[in-house]
Amino acid sequence: MISSYQLLKLQINRSVLALLLPTVLGNIFVLPTLVQTATAQQSGDNRALTIRSDHEEYDSKTQVATARGNVQMYYPARGIQATAAQAQYFSKERRIVLSGNVYILQNGGNSIRGETVTYLIDEGRFIAKPQSNQQVESIYIVNDTNPNNQATTPAPKTPPLKRR
C-alpha cells in the first residue's frame, strides 16, 4: 500500500511533468528551426547584413529596422564596417541610413566620416552629409602607378573658388 507521503510526492511529480511537457515538446519542434536559421545565416556567401546596437526594433508594415545606441554594422559582401549612433535599414528601398557621428571603413582602407550617410545598396553608392558648419571627410587609398615618385607631368592649376 502507498503511504500518503508517497501519494503526495507522486501527484507533485505528475503535476510538474504536466507543466513541463508542453515546453519540452515545443522546444523539440522549435529548436531545429532556430538552429537551421542560425546555420543559414552563417553560410559562406557573406550576404548577411549584421547590425549590433543597444536597442533595435522592426516595423513589419513599413519593413524598416531601426537600431539605436552604439551601432556597429558589418556587411562583408560589400566589405563595409560602420559605427554610428543610429542605423535604419529600409528593406523595400534597399538602403541604409546611418546617423550620428558616422564612420564607415571599406576593405582596402577607404573611409567616410559624416553626420548622416546613406548607402544605396543596389547602386553601391554613399551619400554623406556633414554636421552644420562642418565638412564630410573621405579618405581614399590610391594605388600609385609610378612607384619611383617621379613626376611625369605637373598637375593642372586649380581654378579659383567662386563664392555665391
Secondary structure as a PSIPRED ss2 file (coil, helix, strand):
# PSIPRED VFORMAT (PSIPRED V4.0)

   1 M C   1.000  0.000  0.000
   2 I C   1.000  0.000  0.000
   3 S C   1.000  0.000  0.000
   4 S H   0.000  1.000  0.000
   5 Y H   0.000  1.000  0.000
   6 Q H   0.000  1.000  0.000
   7 L H   0.000  1.000  0.000
   8 L H   0.000  1.000  0.000
   9 K H   0.000  1.000  0.000
  10 L H   0.000  1.000  0.000
  11 Q H   0.000  1.000  0.000
  12 I H   0.000  1.000  0.000
  13 N H   0.000  1.000  0.000
  14 R H   0.000  1.000  0.000
  15 S H   0.000  1.000  0.000
  16 V H   0.000  1.000  0.000
  17 L H   0.000  1.000  0.000
  18 A H   0.000  1.000  0.000
  19 L H   0.000  1.000  0.000
  20 L H   0.000  1.000  0.000
  21 L H   0.000  1.000  0.000
  22 P H   0.000  1.000  0.000
  23 T H   0.000  1.000  0.000
  24 V H   0.000  1.000  0.000
  25 L H   0.000  1.000  0.000
  26 G H   0.000  1.000  0.000
  27 N H   0.000  1.000  0.000
  28 I H   0.000  1.000  0.000
  29 F H   0.000  1.000  0.000
  30 V H   0.000  1.000  0.000
  31 L H   0.000  1.000  0.000
  32 P H   0.000  1.000  0.000
  33 T H   0.000  1.000  0.000
  34 L H   0.000  1.000  0.000
  35 V H   0.000  1.000  0.000
  36 Q H   0.000  1.000  0.000
  37 T H   0.000  1.000  0.000
  38 A H   0.000  1.000  0.000
  39 T H   0.000  1.000  0.000
  40 A H   0.000  1.000  0.000
  41 Q H   0.000  1.000  0.000
  42 Q C   1.000  0.000  0.000
  43 S C   1.000  0.000  0.000
  44 G C   1.000  0.000  0.000
  45 D C   1.000  0.000  0.000
  46 N C   1.000  0.000  0.000
  47 R C   1.000  0.000  0.000
  48 A C   1.000  0.000  0.000
  49 L C   1.000  0.000  0.000
  50 T E   0.000  0.000  1.000
  51 I E   0.000  0.000  1.000
  52 R E   0.000  0.000  1.000
  53 S C   1.000  0.000  0.000
  54 D C   1.000  0.000  0.000
  55 H E   0.000  0.000  1.000
  56 E E   0.000  0.000  1.000
  57 E E   0.000  0.000  1.000
  58 Y E   0.000  0.000  1.000
  59 D E   0.000  0.000  1.000
  60 S C   1.000  0.000  0.000
  61 K C   1.000  0.000  0.000
  62 T C   1.000  0.000  0.000
  63 Q C   1.000  0.000  0.000
  64 V E   0.000  0.000  1.000
  65 A E   0.000  0.000  1.000
  66 T E   0.000  0.000  1.000
  67 A E   0.000  0.000  1.000
  68 R E   0.000  0.000  1.000
  69 G E   0.000  0.000  1.000
  70 N E   0.000  0.000  1.000
  71 V E   0.000  0.000  1.000
  72 Q E   0.000  0.000  1.000
  73 M E   0.000  0.000  1.000
  74 Y E   0.000  0.000  1.000
  75 Y E   0.000  0.000  1.000
  76 P H   0.000  1.000  0.000
  77 A H   0.000  1.000  0.000
  78 R H   0.000  1.000  0.000
  79 G C   1.000  0.000  0.000
  80 I E   0.000  0.000  1.000
  81 Q E   0.000  0.000  1.000
  82 A E   0.000  0.000  1.000
  83 T E   0.000  0.000  1.000
  84 A E   0.000  0.000  1.000
  85 A E   0.000  0.000  1.000
  86 Q E   0.000  0.000  1.000
  87 A E   0.000  0.000  1.000
  88 Q E   0.000  0.000  1.000
  89 Y E   0.000  0.000  1.000
  90 F E   0.000  0.000  1.000
  91 S C   1.000  0.000  0.000
  92 K C   1.000  0.000  0.000
  93 E C   1.000  0.000  0.000
  94 R C   1.000  0.000  0.000
  95 R E   0.000  0.000  1.000
  96 I E   0.000  0.000  1.000
  97 V E   0.000  0.000  1.000
  98 L E   0.000  0.000  1.000
  99 S E   0.000  0.000  1.000
 100 G E   0.000  0.000  1.000
 101 N E   0.000  0.000  1.000
 102 V E   0.000  0.000  1.000
 103 Y E   0.000  0.000  1.000
 104 I E   0.000  0.000  1.000
 105 L E   0.000  0.000  1.000
 106 Q E   0.000  0.000  1.000
 107 N C   1.000  0.000  0.000
 108 G C   1.000  0.000  0.000
 109 G C   1.000  0.000  0.000
 110 N C   1.000  0.000  0.000
 111 S E   0.000  0.000  1.000
 112 I E   0.000  0.000  1.000
 113 R E   0.000  0.000  1.000
 114 G E   0.000  0.000  1.000
 115 E E   0.000  0.000  1.000
 116 T E   0.000  0.000  1.000
 117 V E   0.000  0.000  1.000
 118 T E   0.000  0.000  1.000
 119 Y E   0.000  0.000  1.000
 120 L E   0.000  0.000  1.000
 121 I C   1.000  0.000  0.000
 122 D C   1.000  0.000  0.000
 123 E C   1.000  0.000  0.000
 124 G C   1.000  0.000  0.000
 125 R E   0.000  0.000  1.000
 126 F E   0.000  0.000  1.000
 127 I E   0.000  0.000  1.000
 128 A E   0.000  0.000  1.000
 129 K E   0.000  0.000  1.000
 130 P C   1.000  0.000  0.000
 131 Q C   1.000  0.000  0.000
 132 S C   1.000  0.000  0.000
 133 N C   1.000  0.000  0.000
 134 Q C   1.000  0.000  0.000
 135 Q C   1.000  0.000  0.000
 136 V C   1.000  0.000  0.000
 137 E E   0.000  0.000  1.000
 138 S E   0.000  0.000  1.000
 139 I E   0.000  0.000  1.000
 140 Y C   1.000  0.000  0.000
 141 I C   1.000  0.000  0.000
 142 V C   1.000  0.000  0.000
 143 N C   1.000  0.000  0.000
 144 D C   1.000  0.000  0.000
 145 T C   1.000  0.000  0.000
 146 N C   1.000  0.000  0.000
 147 P C   1.000  0.000  0.000
 148 N C   1.000  0.000  0.000
 149 N C   1.000  0.000  0.000
 150 Q C   1.000  0.000  0.000
 151 A C   1.000  0.000  0.000
 152 T C   1.000  0.000  0.000
 153 T C   1.000  0.000  0.000
 154 P C   1.000  0.000  0.000
 155 A C   1.000  0.000  0.000
 156 P C   1.000  0.000  0.000
 157 K C   1.000  0.000  0.000
 158 T C   1.000  0.000  0.000
 159 P C   1.000  0.000  0.000
 160 P C   1.000  0.000  0.000
 161 L C   1.000  0.000  0.000
 162 K C   1.000  0.000  0.000
 163 R C   1.000  0.000  0.000
 164 R C   1.000  0.000  0.000
